[in-house]
Structures are given as structure tokens and as C-alpha cells.
């Protein structure tokens, strides 16, 4: 993802690169790893706790991403549209990846249920 993004900004849209992009490339995986670990811990306790934690994790991640994005948009004087599109793409990619990974891990924890 980082290589594709770097190539896109370097070759296709070099004038639209924004300074906070490396931070975004670090923030999304960091938040994903933290929530993934918390979800795995809740899955070990009970299915009911996992379901609650799963829904809460998406809400919390959404609010974190919105808060960080709002802060960066208020500070970023140029390239707001490119920033919003980049955040949207990163959110979709990491959400799909997060769901796939947690479902795979839950299946490994409960092989009789799959």
C-alpha cells in the first residue's frame, strides 16, 4: 500500500502530495493492530463480549479517524480533497483487511463453529 501510494504521488499526482500522508500511513496500521489485539482478547473470553467489542471497535476507530482527519484538515491549507480521498481509501482498505483478519482468527479459535 505504501509503495502504491508513493508511486501515485511521485509519478501521477506529484503536486498533490500532502505532508501528513506518512502519518496517515502509520496511524491506520497502528490503530488496526491495537484493535485487533483487543478483539482477540475479547474473543477468548466469550462470544457475547467479542460481539460487543467488535461493534465498539468500529465506532471507536471511526471517531479516531474522524478526529484526526478533522484536525489535519483544519491545519492543512492545501490538498484537502486529496487528503479526504486518501483517508477514504485507507479506511476502506484497512476495514476490509481488519474484518478479514479477525474472522480468520476467530475461525482458528473456534474450529468447531466453522
Order of alpha helices (4+ residues) and beta strands (2+ residues): alpha-alpha-alpha-alpha
